[in-house]
Amino acid sequence: MASQYDILLKNGHVLDPTQGINQKKDIAFSDGKIALLEDSIPTEHSRKTVDVSENIITPGLIDIHGHYFEHIVPFATRADSVCLPNGVTTTMDAGSSGWTHFDGFREFIIESQQTRIMALVNLSALGMMASKRNIGENFGPTIGISGGPSTMLNPERVGELQDLRFAQVEEAIKCIKDNPNTVLGVKIRIDQDVSGEANVIPALERARIVADATDSFIMVHVARVPIPLSKVFEYLNPGDIVTHIFHSAENNILDEKGYVRSEVKEAKDKGIVFDIGADRKNFGINLSKSAIEQDILPSTLSSDITKTRPGAEIIYTLPEVMSLYMNLGMTLEEVIECSTKTSAKAIRQEGLLGTLKPGSIGDASIIKIEPGEFTYSDGENYEVSASRKISPKLTIKDGKIWNSE
């Protein structure tokens, strides 16, 4: 009898929020797809069987915030080094590239990696290629947009939206339309250093035009935003993403008494996606815990992963972010849902990715909950002690077992 399936995962505990499954099952893959999900599938029906007893099978993890434009963006990392080894089969680059060099990003980075990479085009033509360059020491004082010395911009940062002439709406629209299977929307960073306060509203207005013209969405970085979040929300529609939503700098989600602001609750109810983006300086452990205690959970968990560098010696992978939030009050089921089902919906891949339904793309992550003593910290050096973590054990992408060789 000829084998029906390419791979069979046997004796694993399947946790798939899209189907409400949380029990022991077998899962078979064929021709790059999920072929069958049953209580028991005979081993003789598959060319290869992997016993995953005492492990959890989830849909392939989705990290909707990372930076992968390696060698061009100073802090970008290599997707295949940080995604597939950690159970992440799909990721989204969050605005590393502007339209000017997106063709190169696609050809030399996106298409060269085994990880499935989607992207947001940066509203700025520069992308993030000049980010965090120290220009004050070598090139003299920062020049303001009007031509005079700047009073609002950090001389040690070069922000891509400090000069709105780089925020080229028509070119960003063209980039999205020219790359319909890769570019999913537009990214803007509107913190004090990247844009300066004067450019926040114009940047939001231009991003809205781009998203509306392409039937796509905006991801907006709100850490250190110099205006109230209520003003930011005015420019966002259901499906738009606010990343670094649990940052603890000025203009965060909590009021002066520590309660979640009413406009934040309204935005979440409206359908705006609340993404973590757990770069250590862009999320707060104490604020996260307070939000979760007030039943404001993130919509999606993401890493904002980059390479380590001075000032960012600790970078968290997506399973580490999931582990952190599991120890801040979220359940295992919730952190998996926020890294699969809702992440797929956020990037408009619902039903294709983030699910183990037969017929969907054959991605799966095999993980194990391991006990121990672990510590996680944020950019303000607040720490949380953890007694368990999510440990990735095996990754299947497009119906094939991934290995680093």
Buried (B, 14 or more C-beta within 10 A) or exposed (E): EEBBBBBBBBBBBBBBBBBEBBEEBBBBBBEBBBBBBEEEBEBEBBEEBBEBEEBBBBBBBBBBBBBBBBEBBBBBBBBBBBBBBBBBBBBBBBBBBBBBBBEEBBEBBBEEBBBBBBBBBBBBBBBBBBBBEEBBEEEEEBBBBEEEEBEBBBBEBBBBBBBBEBBBBEBBBBBBEEBEEBBBBBBBBBBBBBBBEBBBBBBBEBBBBBBEBBEBBBBBBBBBBBBEBBBBBEBBEEBBBBBBBBBBBEBBBBEEEEEBBEBBBEBBEEEBBBBBBBBBBBBBBBBBBBBBEBEBBBBBBBBBBBBEEEEBEEBBBBBBBBBBBBBBBBEBEBBBBBBBBBBBBBBBBBEBBBBBBBEBBBBBBBBBBEEEEBEBBBBBEBEBEBEBBBBBBBBBBBBBBBEEE
